[in-house]
Structure formats: structure tokens, C-alpha cells
Amino acid sequence: MARAVLVTGETGTGKELVAHAIQEALPSDGPEGAPRAALNAAAVPHGLIESELFGHEKGAFTGASQKRDGIFVRAHSGTLFLDEVAELPIGLQAKLLRVLEEREVLPVGGSHPIQVDVRLIAATHRALRDEVQAGRFREDLLYRLRVVPIYLPPLRDRRGDVEA
């Protein structure tokens, strides 16, 4: 079973709908009702995105009054939909790559990695090959995400998909 799916296409083509359909169609490897989580990387402030993804330890930064699990830990044994993956800062892309390769996360301020088993569905409206050429997206991460690539053509090319 593929551990990563990359859904690409223009804004409004239905990437989130495809991600939800994939989540529904995937068999559960874990217990009944395996977790399904979603995070839009563009909607989280850059200063908080690492904590949202990987969690943090109490006292890791100002305002971290308690330990908090990140979305990868919360989605353990299930599926995570990471929308707008191209919006991740380049430094966090390296940490995401580590999660895909090593199946572990290191919370902000943590010293011990946490094992995670998560199927990842990532989506973006950006042309990731262009982002790689511009130095804004890691090429190795692109290949890790493209285990199963799905391209959604623009709606203008799918007139039958739009209700009149």
C-alpha cells in the first residue's frame, strides 16, 4: 500500500474532494475507525506550523504551557491530508521528508522521536517542478510525495463536472 499520494491541480479543481474519497476508499491497517486528520499548511502561521505538524514539549517556546501532540501523532495508524504542502517553509520540508523516510517525528523542544505510521495525502495548486527549480521546494521531498501522483485537470477542461 502506498504511503504517500500527491494531488495537484489548479485552485478549485476538487483536490480536497479527491483526498476525502481516497481516505474513504483506503482500507484501515489499524483498529476500526482509524484516525483521519487534515491540515491546510497555508492557513497556519509560519511560526506555529512546526508545532502543528510535529507537536511540542511543555516550555519549548513562549506560550507552550503544556505538551501537545502534533497532527502526525494524532493521525497515527490513519491518514493525514496535508493541503497546500508547497507553502511549507524549506526547513520544515526537510523535517517532513524525515517523517516520510523514518516514520518518526521530533516534537519542538523534544529530545526523543515518536514513531508514527501515517498515510499521507498531500495537495497543492503549485507546479512543484517549477518550485524545485526556483529553490522553494525540495526535490527529494517531491519524489517521496509522488509515490502515487494524481493530477486534476482544470474545471474548464471538465465541463461535465460543473453543474449548469
N, C-alpha and C positions, 0 to 999 in steps of 0.2 A: 504494500500500500504506500502510495506517495506521501511524503511528509510535508511537501510544500506545493502550493498551487499559486500561480501568479495570474491575476485577471487584469487585463489592460483594455483601455478604450477611452474615448472622449467622455467628458462630463455628461452625465445624463443618459448613458447607454445601458444602464442596468447592472453595473458591476456588483453592487450590493445585493441585488436580487439573485444574481448568479451565485454569489458567495453563500447566501442563505439556502439556495437549492442544493448546493454541494454539501453543506453541513447536514441538511436533512437526508441526503442520499447516502452519506458515508455510514458504514456500519460502525458500531461502537466497539472499540477494543477493550474498553473498561466496563465498569458497572453500568447498569441500566440508567439512562438519563445522564450520560457523560456531559460534563460542562461545555457550554458554548459561550464564548465571550467575544466582544468586539471592542475595538478602539480605533478612533479616527486620529491619526498622528498629526493632522493639520489642525485639529481642534484643541490640542493640549499645548499650553505654553512651553517653549523650549526648555525653560528652567525646571519643569516638572515632568517632562516626558520620560526621562530615565527612571524616575521613581514609579511612574505609572506602569512602565513595562516590567521592571525588574524588582520593584519594591524597595523598601528602605528599613534600616535599623533605627531604633529609638535614638535620638540625638545626632543622627547623621548630618543634619543641617538645621538651620533655624526653623522652628515650627514643627519639626519631626518629634512630637511628644510621645509617640508610641510606634512600635514596629508595625509595618504594613506590608502585606503581600502584594506583589505586582500582578499584572494581568496574566503573565505566563504561569505563575504558580496557581492562580485562581482557575486557569483553564486546564490544569494538569489532568491528563488522561482524556482530554477532549479536543475541541477545535477552537482556534483563535482566528478571528477575522481582523486583519490589520489593514485598515483603509488608509489611503494616501501615504504609502510606505516611502515614496520618493521625498517626502517632506522631512524625514528623519535627518538630523544633523549627521555629518560624515562620521564623527566619533562614535555615535550610537549605532551606526550601521555596522561597525566592527564588532560591537557587543551583540548585536542581533545575529551576525554571522556565527559568533561563538555559540549562541544558543542553538542554532541550526546544526552546527557541527558536533558539539559536545553534549547537547541536550542538558545544559545546566545554566542557571542564572546566578549572578552575584548581586545581591541587593546593594544599594547605595549604602556605604558605611559598613558593609558586611565583610567578613573575612573567610566565610565558609560558603562554597557554592551549594546551590539547591538543585537537585535533579528534577527535571521536568520532561514529560512526554506529551508533546502538543503537536497536533497537525496544524499547520499554518496556511491560511488563505490570505494572501496579500493582494492589494489592488492599488492601481494608480492610473491617473489620466495622462501622466507624462510619458514621453518616449524614453525609456530607461537607457537605451543605447546612446542616445544623444546626451543624457545626463552623465553617463560614464565618460563620454568624450570630453565633456565640459569639466570633469573632475568633481562633480557634485554627487555621484553615486558610485559605490564600489562595484567593480566588475565581478569580483568573486562572490559578492552577495547576490548580484543579478543571476548568476548561474545557479546558486543554491536555491533561489526563489523560483526559477523557471523549470523545476522538475516537471511540472505539468503546466504549460503556458496556455492561457485562454485569451484570445483577442476578440473583443466585441466591436463589430463594425459600427460606424456612426448611424444614428437613427435615420438620417436622410437616405441611407442605403438600405434601410429595412422598413420601408413604408408600411408593410403589412403588420408591423409590430406596434404601430401608432393608431389609436382609435380616432376616428373622424369626429 
